[in-house]
Amino acid sequence: MAANVYEGMFILDANRFGRDPEAISGQIPAMIEKLGGEMLVSRLWEERRLAFPIKGQRKGAYWLTYFRLDGGRLADLRRQFRIADDVLRTLFLKVDPRIVDALVAHAQSASTVPHGKAEDKPVEVAVAAAKDADSNAADVDTDTEK
């Protein structure tokens, strides 16, 4: 079978992740590479409260990955993560080959934003840009009159 690129979203036990983030997050690439996969991006997306308890946990650390794996090995990967204690839930999506580069580049450059703060930043940037535009417009008007 051909190797496909997949997006993997993992909800990790936030308590265990908080105690030892390197070990918990290191499990994901290790399992993928053990099955012959190639890790493209692996990073923390965010930590947040779950809508309902999963395996008795109310908080989860969301971990985003992009990896290349033979399509026939995906079932084995699902099985491995299903029995892992630190992983509460998984979701795997096959990525369209036309957008792989853009998604991977975005995931590599993106940083996590605390919940609720994402909306504040664009407003502040827009206000600052508007003030700069007003001051530049005033400078341009003055220069054209001379």
N, C-alpha and C positions, 0 to 999 in steps of 0.2 A: 504493500500500500504506500501511497505517497505521503510525505510529511506535510502536515498542515500547520498553520499558525493558529494558536488558540489564545483567547483571553480567559484567564482564570481569576475568579473573585472568591476569596476565602474569608469566612468570618472565623476569627480566632478567639479563643478564650482570653478575654481582656486581663483577667487576674494573672494567669500564667504568663501572658505576653509582657505585662508590666514588671514581673519579677525577673524575667530573663528574655529580653526581646531578641537578642542575637540567636539564641538556641532555637526558639520557637520559629522565627522567620527563616532560619537556615534549613529547617526541615523541608520547606516547600521546594526550593531549588534542588535539594539533595534527592528527594523522591522523584522529581521530574527527570533529573539527569541519570538516576539509577535505571530508569526505564528507557534510556536512550534518547531523551529529549534534549533540546538546546534552549537554555534560558536566555531570553532577549531582554526583559525588564522584570524586576521584582522590587516592589516598594510598598510601604505603608500608605494606604489611602486616607483613612481616618479612624478614630475611635468614637463610638457613639452608643447611646442607649438603644437596645433592641425594642422593637414594637411588641414583642411577646417573648417570654423566656424560651431559650433553646438549651436543652440539656441542663436546665436549672440555672442558666446564666442570664443576667439582665443586661450586661454590657458586652460589646464585641469590638475587636480590632479588625477592621476591613483591610485585607491585603490584596493588592492588584498585581497580576503577573501577565506577561505575554511570553509565550514559549512555542517552540516548534517541536512537534511530536508526530510519530507515525500514527495514522488514524486508528489502526487496529490495537494500539496500546492504550488508547484513551479509557477503555473499560477497566483495564488493570489499574490505571491511575485513579480513577474514581473509587475503586475498591480500596486502594491503599489509604486514601484520605478519609473514607468512610469509617475505617477502624482506628484512625489516629485520634487520640484523646484531646489534643490541643485544638483540633479543627472542628468547629461547630457545624458549619455548612459550607458547601462548595457550589460554584456555578461555572461551567465551561461553555464558551461560545466559540465557534469556528469563525475566524476573521476572514473577510473577503480579501483576496490577495492584492487587490488594487489599492487598499487603504492601510496595509500593514505598516509601511514606512511612516506614514503620517501618525498613526496611533502610537507606535513605538517611540517616535521622536517626542510626541506630546507627553507621554508617560515618563520619559526620561527627564524632561525639563520641568514638569509640573511639580509643585510642592504642595504639601497638605495645608489646608486652610481650616482653622477651627470652625466648628459648626456655628452658624449665625453671623460670622464675620465676613463672609463672601459678598454679601449684599452691600455692606458699608463701603468697601474699598472703591468700587466703580463710581459711586456717588461722589466720594471725596476727590477722585481723579477728575471726574467731569467738572466739578466746581473749580478745581485748580486750573484746569484747561480753559474754562470759560473766563476766569480772571486774567490769565495770560493773554488770551485772545483780545480781551477788552483793552489791556494795557498796550499790546502790540498794535491794535487798531488805532488807538490814540496817537501812538508814535508815527504811524504811517500817515495819518491825516495831517499831522504837523509838518512832516517832511514834504508832503505834496504841495502845501500852501506856500512854502518858501521858494 
